[in-house]
Amino acid sequence: MRIISIRSRPDIASYGCLTLFFAIIPAWLLGKFGRWLGSMISAEAATYGTWCGWSAAVILFVIALITFIPYELRRRKRVIEDREAGLIQEIRVSDARVVEIGLISDNEPILAFDIGHDKILFLQGQWLRYCTTYGAKALEGDPHEEFINGFPEPYSFPSDEFIVTRYPNSGEVVGIRVAGSYLPPEAEIEVLKPQYEFGDSEILDGSLDDIASILADEHDRRTES
């Protein structure tokens, strides 16, 4: 439960990054640009241009906050629900189908499994490449590029049989126990948009063949609620 207790607190690091990249750096760059642009007219215009640059940075920061805060509140709500319930879920998967979902972001790799009974297991994040996720030893040397998670068998993932342990509301993954052989994804597909909000793991209703519409509909449902 330690990880859940930590995640239930305000994400100070994210707010710090938000301030740095959407306030401090833009204010410095836009202020300098505004001053340079105004200096071509007069000293007074240079000062005015600096203030305009800073004002634009403030507007950018406010937009970033308006976008981030609702997401952060929804994330914390789900984590708090897990902390209060104190429940951990085990999902056993066998004879799965899997596709890799392409998206250039810090959340890759992204995998979607057909786990039967018209259910999809969605996994995403750099944690899929951590040795602690699988109870494996740290790699010596470079990752094994032929496996998505970079680990050789018996820890290579995705696999045709495995057990994932997770918190059911937030989707925080405690670990994955690989029990089968490596299962290369059937395809890499582009169905995820940067604005979509999903946790480290998700259980979704539907067929893997309809993953694009399922992700879109689920994102809309969550942002509207």
C-alpha positions in Angstrom: 0.0 0.0 0.0 3.0 2.3 0.3 2.9 3.2 -3.4 -0.8 4.0 -3.2 -0.2 6.3 -0.2 2.5 8.2 -2.1 0.4 8.5 -5.3 -2.6 9.8 -3.3 -0.7 13.0 -2.5 -0.6 16.0 -4.8 1.8 15.4 -7.6 4.3 18.1 -6.7 6.8 17.0 -9.3 4.3 17.4 -12.1 3.3 20.8 -10.9 7.0 21.7 -10.8 7.6 20.6 -14.4 4.4 22.4 -15.5 5.7 25.6 -13.9 9.1 25.2 -15.5 8.1 24.3 -19.0 4.9 26.4 -19.3 5.7 29.4 -17.1 9.4 30.1 -16.4 11.0 29.0 -19.7 8.2 30.6 -21.9 8.3 33.8 -19.8 12.1 34.1 -20.4 11.9 33.2 -24.1 8.8 35.3 -24.9 10.0 38.2 -22.8 13.3 38.2 -24.7 11.6 37.9 -28.0 9.1 40.7 -27.2 11.9 42.9 -26.1 14.0 42.2 -29.2 11.0 42.8 -31.5 10.1 46.1 -29.7 13.7 47.3 -29.7 13.5 47.6 -33.4 11.0 50.4 -32.9 12.0 52.2 -29.7 13.2 51.6 -26.1 9.6 52.2 -24.9 8.4 49.6 -27.3 11.0 47.2 -26.1 9.7 47.4 -22.6 6.1 47.0 -23.9 7.2 44.0 -25.9 8.8 42.4 -22.8 5.5 42.8 -20.9 3.5 41.3 -23.8 5.9 38.3 -23.8 5.4 37.8 -20.1 1.6 38.1 -20.5 1.6 35.5 -23.2 3.5 33.1 -20.9 1.0 33.7 -18.1 -1.9 32.8 -20.5 0.0 29.7 -21.7 0.5 28.6 -18.0 -3.2 29.2 -17.2 -4.2 27.0 -20.2 -1.8 24.3 -19.0 -3.2 24.4 -15.5 -6.8 24.2 -16.7 -5.9 21.2 -18.8 -3.8 19.4 -16.1 -5.7 20.0 -12.9 -8.9 18.1 -13.8 -6.7 15.1 -14.9 -4.8 15.3 -11.7 -7.9 15.4 -9.6 -9.4 12.4 -11.4 -6.1 10.4 -11.0 -6.0 11.2 -7.2 -9.6 10.2 -6.8 -9.0 6.8 -8.2 -5.9 6.3 -6.1 -7.7 7.3 -2.9 -10.4 4.8 -3.7 -7.8 2.1 -3.9 -6.2 3.3 -0.6 -9.6 3.2 1.2 -10.6 -0.2 -0.2 -7.3 -1.9 0.4 -7.9 -4.4 -2.4 -5.5 -5.8 -4.9 -6.6 -7.6 -8.0 -5.0 -10.6 -9.7 -5.7 -11.2 -13.4 -4.6 -14.5 -14.9 -4.2 -14.4 -18.7 -3.6 -17.3 -21.0 -3.9 -17.8 -24.8 -4.0 -14.1 -25.2 -3.8 -12.0 -28.4 -1.8 -8.8 -28.2 -1.2 -5.7 -30.3 1.3 -2.9 -29.7 -0.1 0.7 -29.8 2.2 3.3 -31.2 2.5 6.7 -29.5 5.5 8.9 -29.1 5.3 9.7 -25.3 6.8 8.9 -21.9 4.0 6.2 -21.5 5.4 3.8 -24.1 5.4 0.8 -24.6 1.7 0.4 -24.9 0.1 -3.0 -25.2 -3.5 -4.2 -25.6 -4.5 -7.8 -24.9 -7.6 -9.8 -25.8 -8.0 -11.8 -22.6 -11.3 -13.5 -23.4 -14.9 -12.9 -22.3 -15.0 -9.8 -24.4 -12.4 -8.0 -22.3 -9.3 -6.1 -23.2 -6.3 -5.6 -20.8 -4.6 -2.3 -21.6 -1.0 -1.7 -20.3 1.2 1.3 -20.8 4.3 2.8 -19.3 8.0 2.7 -18.9 7.4 0.4 -15.9 7.0 -2.4 -18.4 10.8 -2.2 -18.9 11.6 -2.2 -15.1 13.2 -5.4 -13.7 11.2 -5.0 -10.5 7.9 -5.4 -12.5 8.8 -9.0 -13.2 10.9 -9.9 -10.2 13.9 -10.2 -12.4 17.6 -9.2 -11.9 18.8 -6.0 -13.4 20.1 -6.4 -16.9 23.8 -6.5 -17.4 24.5 -4.8 -20.7 22.1 -3.5 -23.3 18.4 -4.6 -23.3 17.4 -7.4 -25.6 15.8 -5.6 -28.5 14.0 -8.6 -29.8 11.7 -8.4 -26.7 9.5 -5.4 -26.1 10.4 -5.2 -22.4 14.1 -5.8 -23.1 14.4 -8.9 -20.9 15.3 -12.4 -22.1 13.2 -15.4 -21.2 11.8 -16.4 -18.8 11.0 -12.7 -18.2 10.4 -11.5 -21.7 7.0 -9.8 -22.2 4.4 -9.8 -23.6 3.8 -13.5 -23.2 1.1 -15.9 -24.0 0.5 -16.6 -20.3 1.0 -14.3 -17.3 -0.5 -12.9 -14.1 -0.8 -9.2 -13.5 -1.3 -7.8 -10.0 -2.9 -4.4 -9.8 -5.0 -1.9 -7.9 -8.5 -2.0 -9.5 -9.4 1.7 -9.5 -6.2 3.5 -10.3 -4.7 0.7 -12.4 -1.4 0.9 -10.6 0.5 -2.3 -11.3 2.2 -4.1 -8.5 3.9 -6.7 -10.7 3.7 -9.1 -13.6 4.5 -12.8 -13.3 5.4 -14.3 -16.6 4.3 -17.9 -16.9 4.5 -18.6 -20.6 6.5 -17.9 -23.8 7.2 -14.6 -25.5 4.3 -13.5 -27.6 5.2 -11.0 -30.4 2.4 -8.4 -31.0 0.2 -9.2 -34.0 0.6 -5.6 -35.3 1.6 -2.1 -34.2 -1.4 0.2 -34.6 -2.0 3.9 -34.3 -5.2 4.3 -32.3 -4.2 6.4 -29.2 -4.3 10.2 -29.1 -2.1 12.3 -26.8 -5.1 13.7 -24.9 -6.5 10.3 -23.9 -6.4 9.6 -20.2 -5.6 6.0 -19.2 -3.8 4.5 -16.2 -0.9 2.1 -16.1 -3.5 -0.7 -16.6 -7.1 -0.8 -17.7 -9.8 -3.4 -18.1 -12.0 -2.4 -21.0 -15.1 -4.0 -22.5 -15.1 -5.1 -26.1 -13.1 -6.8 -28.8 -9.5 -6.1 -29.6 -10.5 -5.6 -33.2 -12.5 -2.5 -32.1 -9.8 -1.1 -29.9 -9.8 2.4 -31.7 -13.4 3.1 -31.0 -13.3 1.5 -27.5 -10.5 3.8 -26.4 -12.1 6.9 -28.0 -15.5 6.2 -26.3 -13.9 5.4 -22.9 -11.9 8.7 -23.0 -15.0 10.7 -23.9 -17.0 9.0 -21.1 -14.3 9.8 -18.5 -13.8 13.4 -19.5 -17.5 14.1 -19.5 -18.2 12.5 -16.1 
